[in-house]
Amino acid sequence: MLLFNPILESVGIDPRTVVVLRHSPVERPLRKILPWIAAERPDLFLAYQQTQWVTLERVLHRAKIMASFIGHESGRAVFVGLFGVGTATPLTFDEYWSLPANIEL
């Protein structure tokens, strides 16, 4: 069994500063193509993961790093990468849909 915290510690990252996200979109077409987006269109993947629910935003506010995984099958996920957590800015519905990457997604 591979444990994530020792891997983080081996490269000098305190696991307490990391939030782990398992992306599993509810939209079937997006769920199917998300691994391709992460690999081939990192700009779209960043757009996808940079907008989160308010409850998750509160957790991210306390983190320095986001460890992103994509749900692969029940109980399994594929590691995408580590991403720095920046500041959060609330968006209205119209503001969200005015961003070109969100329209493309």
Backbone as CSV, one residue per row, in Angstrom:
resi,resn,N_x,N_y,N_z,CA_x,CA_y,CA_z,C_x,C_y,C_z
1,MET,0.843,-1.177,0.000,0.000,0.000,0.000,0.888,1.241,0.000
2,LEU,0.556,2.188,-0.860,1.297,3.434,-0.974,0.621,4.495,-0.108
3,LEU,1.370,5.102,0.801,0.828,6.147,1.678,1.311,7.511,1.201
4,PHE,0.394,8.473,1.172,0.683,9.782,0.608,1.507,10.670,1.541
5,ASN,1.209,10.670,2.833,1.913,11.562,3.760,3.426,11.347,3.761
6,PRO,3.911,10.103,3.793,5.373,9.926,3.736,5.996,10.460,2.443
7,ILE,5.252,10.387,1.349,5.769,10.942,0.087,5.913,12.451,0.215
8,LEU,4.883,13.110,0.766,4.953,14.564,0.972,6.129,14.920,1.871
9,GLU,6.252,14.201,2.975,7.327,14.482,3.927,8.705,14.273,3.302
10,SER,8.821,13.309,2.397,10.123,13.022,1.783,10.616,14.171,0.898
11,VAL,9.708,15.042,0.475,10.105,16.208,-0.324,9.942,17.507,0.470
12,GLY,9.835,17.381,1.796,9.825,18.554,2.663,8.489,19.273,2.786
13,ILE,7.389,18.593,2.479,6.057,19.209,2.600,5.370,18.666,3.838
14,ASP,4.896,19.563,4.691,4.149,19.181,5.882,2.736,18.764,5.459
15,PRO,2.356,17.512,5.654,1.027,17.051,5.232,-0.127,17.853,5.840
16,ARG,0.104,18.499,6.978,-0.962,19.305,7.595,-1.297,20.552,6.790
17,THR,-0.436,20.910,5.838,-0.685,22.092,5.004,-1.340,21.726,3.672
18,VAL,-1.651,20.440,3.499,-2.164,19.939,2.221,-3.624,19.515,2.353
19,VAL,-4.425,19.941,1.392,-5.803,19.467,1.265,-5.836,18.534,0.061
20,VAL,-6.405,17.358,0.244,-6.492,16.375,-0.832,-7.878,16.451,-1.460
21,LEU,-7.919,16.652,-2.777,-9.185,16.687,-3.508,-9.261,15.517,-4.465
22,ARG,-10.392,14.855,-4.447,-10.664,13.770,-5.398,-11.765,14.271,-6.316
23,HIS,-11.382,14.668,-7.505,-12.343,15.213,-8.463,-13.148,14.075,-9.093
24,SER,-14.446,14.153,-8.953,-15.370,13.195,-9.568,-16.587,13.977,-10.044
25,PRO,-16.496,14.591,-11.216,-17.609,15.416,-11.693,-18.915,14.614,-11.792
26,VAL,-20.008,15.275,-11.492,-21.307,14.612,-11.598,-21.746,14.502,-13.051
27,GLU,-21.231,15.386,-13.899,-21.569,15.346,-15.319,-20.777,14.223,-15.976
28,ARG,-21.481,13.233,-16.510,-20.808,12.064,-17.105,-19.800,12.414,-18.191
29,PRO,-20.152,13.272,-19.160,-19.161,13.585,-20.207,-17.888,14.214,-19.629
30,LEU,-18.042,15.094,-18.641,-16.870,15.726,-18.032,-16.068,14.704,-17.232
31,ARG,-16.740,13.839,-16.508,-16.048,12.800,-15.738,-15.215,11.912,-16.661
32,LYS,-15.754,11.611,-17.828,-15.064,10.740,-18.780,-13.826,11.403,-19.378
33,ILE,-13.901,12.696,-19.639,-12.818,13.400,-20.341,-11.858,14.130,-19.390
34,LEU,-12.176,14.194,-18.095,-11.332,14.941,-17.160,-9.880,14.467,-17.136
35,PRO,-9.579,13.166,-17.188,-8.159,12.771,-17.235,-7.443,13.333,-18.469
36,TRP,-8.118,13.361,-19.608,-7.520,13.935,-20.816,-7.300,15.431,-20.630
37,ILE,-8.284,16.112,-20.043,-8.151,17.558,-19.804,-6.945,17.827,-18.915
38,ALA,-6.782,17.042,-17.850,-5.652,17.242,-16.932,-4.318,17.052,-17.650
39,ALA,-4.264,16.080,-18.546,-3.008,15.775,-19.234,-2.725,16.709,-20.404
40,GLU,-3.753,17.030,-21.174,-3.551,17.760,-22.426,-3.948,19.232,-22.378
41,ARG,-4.810,19.593,-21.451,-5.283,20.984,-21.353,-5.201,21.463,-19.906
42,PRO,-3.987,21.591,-19.373,-3.859,21.999,-17.977,-4.540,23.324,-17.675
43,ASP,-4.659,24.206,-18.672,-5.361,25.481,-18.464,-6.831,25.228,-18.103
44,LEU,-7.458,24.270,-18.787,-8.850,23.944,-18.483,-8.970,23.202,-17.161
45,PHE,-8.005,22.344,-16.863,-8.045,21.643,-15.582,-7.940,22.636,-14.432
46,LEU,-7.051,23.614,-14.565,-6.933,24.647,-13.524,-8.232,25.427,-13.384
47,ALA,-8.860,25.747,-14.503,-10.145,26.449,-14.448,-11.190,25.599,-13.738
48,TYR,-11.187,24.300,-14.027,-12.142,23.393,-13.391,-11.943,23.365,-11.876
49,GLN,-10.717,23.219,-11.429,-10.503,23.031,-9.996,-10.378,24.331,-9.209
50,GLN,-10.241,25.454,-9.887,-10.076,26.696,-9.128,-11.388,27.236,-8.572
51,THR,-12.506,26.715,-9.033,-13.799,27.137,-8.502,-14.380,25.985,-7.699
52,GLN,-14.606,26.227,-6.408,-15.095,25.183,-5.518,-16.302,25.688,-4.717
53,TRP,-16.987,24.737,-4.092,-18.118,25.074,-3.243,-17.642,25.875,-2.039
54,VAL,-18.531,26.660,-1.463,-18.190,27.521,-0.325,-17.612,26.708,0.822
55,THR,-18.181,25.555,1.124,-17.670,24.753,2.244,-16.233,24.304,1.994
56,LEU,-15.904,23.940,0.771,-14.535,23.536,0.456,-13.611,24.748,0.435
57,GLU,-14.113,25.891,-0.008,-13.294,27.114,-0.005,-12.798,27.414,1.410
58,ARG,-13.634,27.164,2.416,-13.222,27.421,3.811,-12.049,26.527,4.199
59,VAL,-12.083,25.278,3.768,-10.997,24.348,4.062,-9.743,24.761,3.293
60,LEU,-9.908,25.117,2.027,-8.766,25.532,1.213,-8.110,26.789,1.759
61,HIS,-8.899,27.648,2.385,-8.370,28.892,2.956,-7.287,28.602,3.996
62,ARG,-7.396,27.452,4.666,-6.430,27.089,5.708,-5.260,26.275,5.160
63,ALA,-5.281,25.952,3.884,-4.232,25.103,3.286,-3.257,25.938,2.467
64,LYS,-2.100,25.389,2.248,-1.108,26.017,1.375,-1.035,25.298,0.033
65,ILE,-1.365,24.003,0.056,-1.218,23.163,-1.132,-2.470,22.316,-1.321
66,MET,-2.854,22.152,-2.584,-3.946,21.255,-2.941,-3.342,20.073,-3.695
67,ALA,-3.593,18.867,-3.201,-3.186,17.649,-3.907,-4.397,17.178,-4.698
68,SER,-4.288,17.177,-6.010,-5.424,16.855,-6.869,-5.335,15.432,-7.401
69,PHE,-6.458,14.748,-7.274,-6.626,13.405,-7.801,-7.900,13.396,-8.633
70,ILE,-7.975,12.492,-9.587,-9.198,12.295,-10.362,-9.709,10.904,-10.037
71,GLY,-10.973,10.842,-9.606,-11.578,9.549,-9.321,-11.531,8.674,-10.558
72,HIS,-11.003,7.473,-10.397,-10.808,6.568,-11.535,-11.875,5.477,-11.527
73,GLU,-12.036,4.834,-10.416,-13.069,3.829,-10.204,-13.280,3.768,-8.701
74,SER,-14.219,2.995,-8.259,-14.530,2.937,-6.835,-13.272,2.633,-6.016
75,GLY,-12.930,3.542,-5.107,-11.784,3.339,-4.237,-10.430,3.624,-4.866
76,ARG,-10.420,4.108,-6.109,-9.149,4.380,-6.783,-9.176,5.778,-7.404
77,ALA,-8.000,6.391,-7.454,-7.881,7.715,-8.062,-6.502,7.854,-8.694
78,VAL,-6.409,8.768,-9.648,-5.154,9.050,-10.341,-4.631,10.400,-9.850
79,PHE,-3.375,10.439,-9.453,-2.756,11.673,-8.983,-2.504,12.603,-10.161
80,VAL,-2.941,13.857,-10.025,-2.735,14.854,-11.078,-1.557,15.751,-10.746
81,GLY,-1.481,16.234,-9.506,-0.385,17.108,-9.138,-0.643,17.869,-7.861
82,LEU,0.357,18.639,-7.464,0.258,19.528,-6.311,0.146,20.952,-6.827
83,PHE,-0.761,21.719,-6.227,-1.029,23.083,-6.671,-1.049,24.008,-5.464
84,GLY,-0.432,25.170,-5.607,-0.481,26.160,-4.547,-1.883,26.727,-4.411
85,VAL,-2.275,27.024,-3.190,-3.596,27.587,-2.928,-3.445,29.097,-2.794
86,GLY,-4.183,29.829,-3.605,-4.144,31.291,-3.559,-5.333,31.845,-2.784
87,THR,-5.623,33.081,-3.034,-6.751,33.718,-2.362,-8.047,33.396,-3.097
88,ALA,-9.139,33.511,-2.380,-10.456,33.208,-2.949,-11.235,34.491,-3.183
89,THR,-11.951,34.525,-4.293,-12.825,35.640,-4.620,-14.180,35.074,-5.013
90,PRO,-15.227,35.419,-4.287,-16.556,34.909,-4.654,-16.965,35.403,-6.047
91,LEU,-17.628,34.537,-6.795,-18.125,34.884,-8.126,-19.635,34.734,-8.156
92,THR,-20.276,35.624,-8.863,-21.696,35.445,-9.116,-21.853,34.406,-10.224
93,PHE,-23.070,33.957,-10.432,-23.364,33.009,-11.496,-22.916,33.575,-12.835
94,ASP,-23.253,34.824,-13.106,-22.889,35.455,-14.377,-21.380,35.628,-14.523
95,GLU,-20.693,35.987,-13.441,-19.236,36.130,-13.489,-18.570,34.789,-13.796
96,TYR,-19.061,33.732,-13.170,-18.513,32.398,-13.414,-18.638,32.034,-14.892
97,TRP,-19.827,32.255,-15.468,-20.066,31.855,-16.855,-19.519,32.853,-17.864
98,SER,-18.931,33.956,-17.403,-18.299,34.891,-18.333,-16.840,34.536,-18.594
99,LEU,-16.290,33.614,-17.806,-14.887,33.207,-17.987,-14.769,32.226,-19.149
100,PRO,-13.921,32.516,-20.127,-13.809,31.665,-21.325,-13.554,30.183,-21.023
101,ALA,-12.711,29.887,-20.055,-12.414,28.482,-19.749,-13.650,27.764,-19.223
102,ASN,-14.454,28.444,-18.423,-15.671,27.814,-17.907,-16.665,27.562,-19.022
103,ILE,-16.731,28.455,-19.976,-17.620,28.255,-21.135,-17.158,27.033,-21.920
104,GLU,-15.842,26.915,-22.128,-15.312,25.778,-22.873,-15.552,24.461,-22.153
105,LEU,-15.393,24.492,-20.846,-15.646,23.271,-20.068,-17.099,22.848,-20.218
